[in-house]
Amino acid sequence: MSKKYEQLAHDIVEKVGGNENIDSLHHCQTRLRFKLVDDKKADIEAVAKMDGVAKALLQGGMFQVVIGMEVAECYEEVVKLLTPNKERPAEALPEKKKLFDLVADFISSIFSPIVPALAGAGMIKALLALLSAFHLIDTGGQTYILLNMFGDATFAFMPVLLAYTSAQKLKCNPILAAVTAGIMCHPVWTGLVSAGEAVSFFGIPFYLVRYTNSVIPIVLVVLIQAPVEKWLNKIMPKSIRLVFVPMIEFIIMGTLALSILGPLGDYLGTGMTAIFAFLSENVSWLEAMLMGGLYSPLVIFGLHHGLAPLGTMQMSSMGYDGIFGPGVLCANVGQGTSSFVVGLMSKDHTTKQVGISAGITGLMGTTEPALYSINLPKKYPLIAGAIGGACGGLTAGLTHTHRFATGSSGLPAVVMYLGDGTTRYFFNIILALAVDIAVTAMVTFILFKRFEKKEEKQTKESLKHTENKAENKTAESRSIQAPVIQAPVKGEMVGMEEIPDETFASGVLGKGVGIKPEEGIITAPFAGEISTVAETGHAVGITSKDGMEILIHVGIDTVNMNGKGFTPKVKTGDQVESGQKLLEFNREEIKKAGYSDIVVIMLLNGDHFPDIEFMPNQKVDAGMQIIKTVS
């Protein structure tokens, strides 16, 4: 499998500006996340068009490359190409970013690496709840206690994990940061807090706060520790730096953590807990509904990771998550359902195959394949999924649904709603998902009937192409030794000199003809290989097995439309059959933009085929022969 991604990894690294432009790299379930030195050096369009890349975007201060479920394999190949500690050029300093991008980038960077730990711990807690609910384990026995410890460890030592990732992001020593977190979570300190007696250090009062399971305090501490460490390294002689910098750092940061920064973070955390409690009690329906409806569009733009800590913080402070988890689960199931329904209903083989498989993946909690292959391109499934997700989120909110563990937000996650000694929340989420799936399926069905009528028309046209080929068989047999070119579109043929463009009309590019189209579908004029597809989708080049090179150019100056109104159905290197659909175009969009929609067919290497000529001034159907042999 790794061989498959060697070239892709090489091309990605090259197009993002090379090794020297990569500041850091990690990956989530479906995408590579680059932190670049200079975002302007990355060629987003080139990366997005690579075979194996679903989408590329720059959001939240990260250059994100959507690969899919095999992102880990691609990540391994990219890492092999990176040289650590390479000196960055002075001119490659990144431009100043907006505050929102900086915050989103920081949150994403410190939480993304610990997602696997959170997911694993969450599934253990879910398993424990499932075993308890069906009385398969003694809740007072050692097995239960130890299994519960396995699941609690990630949350209990959350400050250590966040200290490490925060230090990596802030470019200070992650081990020293983890030790500072260890000071805050040390059993001795925990014992002092439990004793409840006043604690002071050289006369400095330490506030009695327990930091296990906390999130905000350690982040505040590392934000201060990073510049303190850099200052100490700057003023300390190299000969004694290794010993004295850590010693002084532990004393300074341990004191600040337990006297000022930790209590301040705890105060902020308490405030957030109060907000969570207020929302859960008074408007629980609102946040779950908004999350269910709006989360998927945030995934498209790569902004969803900035919301994930909401669930983690609520879980750490209150023992359950009623905001992030239920809403995201409904959002994912909604998008998976809409893709699945489109696949079931579609008559197009490719759409059916992709829609069903991507839909199942979405129902399991990973929606990028469904979003980028079906829902976003077709638009209406995205809308249907958002409506269903919002309705499911509303149901979950109205029933005060909580999850008691974190992990993947797909159908298997329903077991995470078993907890608190009751199955109430489990059945609540089942109800919410039933509403979600029913509404999404209904809306998708209605919109499919409205927007997918073209499929039946295209199927009929395909049959018509076959009939036209049969009718032309006799005429083609007369010139069996000559190559055959079929009309790629239905319409009226005109001579090359009537094409309203000097370059085409002059014959500089070769022999040619124009067709005034009556429909917006371009098909292959013969069997061959796609040699080029214009970036803006308005032109396709195809080469026959005989070596004939044809350029099909839709409209005049339509390159200025930047792809609007054009939908290519093939890519460079594809092998196509005669009559196969190559692209779709919107004639009204072209005319609205003020351009001619004439379809130009140019034989680029006409010198190699001197005995053939185009036959203009006639009505043609797509698939009819449009050349003749001359002696």
Secondary structure as UniProt FT lines:
FT   HELIX           2..15
FT   TURN            16..17
FT   HELIX           19..21
FT   STRAND          22..27
FT   STRAND          31..36
FT   HELIX           39..41
FT   HELIX           44..48
FT   TURN            51..52
FT   STRAND          55..59
FT   TURN            60..61
FT   STRAND          62..66
FT   TURN            69..70
FT   HELIX           71..80
FT   TURN            84..85
FT   HELIX           90..92
FT   HELIX           99..111
FT   HELIX           112..114
FT   HELIX           115..133
FT   TURN            134..135
FT   TURN            139..140
FT   HELIX           142..156
FT   HELIX           158..170
FT   HELIX           174..185
FT   HELIX           187..195
FT   STRAND          199..201
FT   TURN            202..203
FT   STRAND          204..206
FT   TURN            212..213
FT   HELIX           216..235
FT   HELIX           238..256
FT   HELIX           257..261
FT   HELIX           262..282
FT   HELIX           284..300
FT   TURN            301..302
FT   HELIX           304..306
FT   HELIX           308..318
FT   HELIX           324..345
FT   HELIX           349..363
FT   TURN            364..365
FT   HELIX           368..370
FT   HELIX           371..375
FT   HELIX           376..378
FT   HELIX           380..398
FT   TURN            399..400
FT   HELIX           411..417
FT   TURN            420..421
FT   HELIX           424..451
FT   HELIX           453..471
FT   HELIX           473..478
FT   TURN            479..481
FT   STRAND          491..494
FT   HELIX           496..498
FT   HELIX           502..505
FT   TURN            506..509
FT   STRAND          511..517
FT   STRAND          521..523
FT   STRAND          528..533
FT   TURN            535..536
FT   STRAND          539..544
FT   TURN            545..546
FT   STRAND          549..554
FT   HELIX           558..561
FT   TURN            562..565
FT   STRAND          566..568
FT   TURN            572..573
FT   STRAND          575..576
FT   TURN            578..579
FT   STRAND          581..585
FT   HELIX           587..592
FT   TURN            593..594
FT   STRAND          599..603
FT   TURN            604..605
FT   HELIX           606..608
FT   TURN            610..611
FT   STRAND          612..614
FT   STRAND          619..620
FT   TURN            622..623
FT   STRAND          627..629
//
